[in-house]
């Protein structure tokens, strides 16, 4: 009776672990698909930015035309006033172009950060899925309950510990102690 209860507990553990492994795998695949979409958006935004940049550089002769138009329209006015007027008009043109370029750069940076976040999620969820799949295999080899508890504890630590994926900056990936594994460890030591 006790042996059957132990086997039932082991089967329940395995089925829960397999179910969670499938969830993490699905989340990882979803993140990978989202990352592909971000790559397409990045390529599109960079292409558009290059087009706008080339258009902006080719329209620099407008700056010279501004000066010529102002000089032509303001004959007879004070030369200092004309110079200030030309300077204001040129500054408006350059400021507008700078603002547009800055917005594009900000937008591309935003897209790259979202791509990095999705790839980080893919790596982390794939790792969690693999850790759980390995746990199922290891539970079958550790026949005693204490061995199973140790394997589950190690798997939990592997799953919920902070992992560096290479897609987040160094400042975004701290090595902090994990609260979940500490709680599980304290419960397993009370048994």
C-alpha positions as CSV (number, residue, x, y, z in Angstrom):
1,X,0.0,0.0,0.0
2,X,2.8,2.4,0.9
3,X,4.7,1.5,-2.2
4,X,1.6,2.2,-4.4
5,X,1.1,5.5,-2.7
6,X,4.7,6.4,-3.3
7,X,4.4,5.5,-7.0
8,X,1.2,7.5,-7.3
9,X,3.0,10.5,-5.7
10,X,5.8,10.1,-8.2
11,X,3.5,9.9,-11.1
12,X,1.6,13.0,-10.0
13,X,4.9,14.9,-9.6
14,X,6.0,13.8,-13.1
15,X,2.7,14.8,-14.7
16,X,2.8,18.2,-13.0
17,X,6.4,18.7,-14.1
18,X,5.7,17.7,-17.7
19,X,2.7,20.1,-17.8
20,X,4.8,23.0,-16.5
21,X,7.6,22.1,-19.0
22,X,5.1,22.3,-21.8
23,X,3.9,25.7,-20.6
24,X,7.5,27.0,-20.5
25,X,8.2,25.6,-23.9
26,X,5.0,27.3,-25.4
27,X,6.0,30.6,-23.7
28,X,9.5,30.3,-25.1
29,X,8.2,29.6,-28.7
30,X,5.8,32.6,-28.4
31,X,8.7,34.8,-27.3
32,X,10.8,33.6,-30.3
33,X,7.9,34.3,-32.7
34,X,7.5,37.8,-31.2
35,X,11.3,38.3,-31.6
36,X,11.0,37.5,-35.3
37,X,8.4,40.2,-35.6
38,X,10.6,42.7,-33.8
39,X,13.4,41.9,-36.3
40,X,11.1,42.6,-39.2
41,X,10.1,45.9,-37.6
42,X,13.8,46.8,-36.9
43,X,14.8,46.1,-40.5
44,X,11.8,48.2,-41.8
45,X,12.6,51.1,-39.5
46,X,16.3,51.1,-40.4
47,X,15.4,51.0,-44.1
48,X,13.0,53.9,-43.6
49,X,15.5,55.8,-41.6
50,X,18.2,55.4,-44.3
51,X,15.7,56.6,-46.9
52,X,14.8,59.7,-44.8
53,X,18.5,60.3,-44.1
54,X,19.4,60.2,-47.8
55,X,16.4,62.4,-48.6
56,X,17.5,64.8,-45.9
57,X,21.1,65.0,-47.1
58,X,20.0,65.5,-50.7
59,X,17.7,68.4,-49.7
60,X,20.6,70.3,-48.1
61,X,20.6,72.7,-51.1
62,X,17.3,74.0,-49.6
63,X,19.4,75.7,-47.0
64,X,21.2,77.7,-49.7
65,X,17.9,78.4,-51.4
66,X,16.5,79.8,-48.2
67,X,19.3,82.3,-48.0
68,X,18.9,83.2,-51.7
69,X,15.1,83.7,-51.3
70,X,15.5,85.8,-48.2
71,X,18.1,88.0,-49.8
72,X,15.9,88.4,-52.9
73,X,12.8,89.3,-51.0
74,X,14.4,91.6,-48.5
75,X,16.3,94.0,-50.6
76,X,16.7,97.3,-48.9
77,X,16.5,95.9,-45.4
78,X,19.2,96.1,-42.8
79,X,22.0,93.5,-43.5
80,X,22.1,92.5,-39.8
81,X,18.4,91.8,-39.8
82,X,18.7,89.8,-43.0
83,X,21.5,87.7,-41.5
84,X,19.4,87.0,-38.4
85,X,16.5,86.1,-40.5
86,X,18.6,83.7,-42.6
87,X,20.1,82.2,-39.4
88,X,16.6,81.6,-37.9
89,X,15.3,79.9,-41.1
90,X,18.4,77.7,-41.4
91,X,18.2,76.8,-37.6
92,X,14.5,75.8,-38.1
93,X,15.4,73.5,-41.0
94,X,18.3,71.9,-39.2
95,X,16.3,71.6,-36.0
96,X,13.5,69.9,-37.8
97,X,15.8,67.4,-39.4
98,X,17.6,66.8,-36.1
99,X,14.3,66.2,-34.4
100,X,13.2,63.7,-37.1
101,X,16.5,61.8,-37.0
102,X,16.4,61.7,-33.2
103,X,12.9,60.3,-33.2
104,X,14.0,57.6,-35.7
105,X,17.0,56.7,-33.5
106,X,14.8,56.5,-30.4
107,X,12.3,54.4,-32.3
108,X,14.9,52.0,-33.5
109,X,16.4,51.7,-30.0
110,X,13.0,50.9,-28.7
111,X,12.6,48.1,-31.3
112,X,16.0,46.7,-30.5
113,X,15.2,46.7,-26.7
114,X,12.0,44.8,-27.3
115,X,13.7,42.3,-29.5
116,X,16.3,41.7,-26.8
117,X,13.6,41.3,-24.2
118,X,11.8,38.7,-26.3
119,X,15.0,36.8,-27.0
120,X,15.8,36.9,-23.3
121,X,12.4,35.5,-22.5
122,X,12.9,32.8,-25.1
123,X,16.2,31.7,-23.7
124,X,15.0,31.7,-20.1
125,X,11.8,29.8,-20.9
126,X,13.6,27.3,-23.0
127,X,16.0,26.7,-20.1
128,X,13.2,26.2,-17.7
129,X,11.5,23.7,-20.0
130,X,14.8,21.8,-20.4
131,X,15.4,21.8,-16.7
132,X,11.9,20.4,-16.0
133,X,12.3,17.8,-18.8
134,X,15.6,16.7,-17.2
135,X,13.9,16.5,-13.8
136,X,11.4,14.0,-15.0
137,X,14.2,11.8,-16.2
138,X,16.1,12.1,-13.0
139,X,13.1,11.5,-10.8
140,X,12.8,8.0,-12.3
141,X,16.4,7.2,-11.4
142,X,16.3,8.4,-7.8
143,X,14.1,5.8,-6.2
144,X,13.9,7.2,-2.7
145,X,11.7,10.1,-1.6
146,X,14.6,12.0,-0.2
147,X,16.4,11.7,-3.5
148,X,13.3,13.0,-5.4
149,X,13.0,15.9,-3.0
150,X,16.7,16.8,-3.6
151,X,16.2,16.6,-7.4
152,X,13.1,18.7,-7.3
153,X,14.9,21.3,-5.1
154,X,17.8,21.4,-7.6
155,X,15.5,21.7,-10.5
156,X,13.6,24.6,-8.8
157,X,16.9,26.4,-8.1
158,X,17.9,25.9,-11.8
159,X,14.5,27.2,-13.0
160,X,14.0,30.2,-10.8
161,X,17.5,31.4,-10.4
162,X,18.5,34.5,-12.3
163,X,20.1,33.5,-15.6
164,X,22.2,35.6,-17.9
165,X,21.1,35.2,-21.5
166,X,23.3,37.7,-23.2
167,X,20.3,39.7,-24.5
168,X,20.0,42.0,-21.4
169,X,22.6,44.5,-20.3
170,X,24.9,43.8,-17.4
171,X,23.1,46.1,-15.2
172,X,19.8,44.3,-16.0
173,X,21.0,40.9,-14.9
174,X,21.9,41.0,-11.2
175,X,22.9,37.8,-9.4
176,X,20.4,38.1,-6.5
177,X,19.5,35.4,-4.1
178,X,16.3,33.6,-5.0
179,X,13.4,33.8,-2.6
180,X,11.5,30.9,-4.1
181,X,14.3,28.4,-3.6
182,X,14.9,29.6,-0.1
183,X,11.2,29.0,0.8
184,X,11.2,25.5,-0.8
185,X,14.5,24.7,1.0
186,X,13.0,25.7,4.4
187,X,9.9,23.6,3.8
188,X,11.9,20.5,2.7
189,X,14.2,20.8,5.8
190,X,11.1,20.8,8.1
191,X,9.9,17.4,6.8
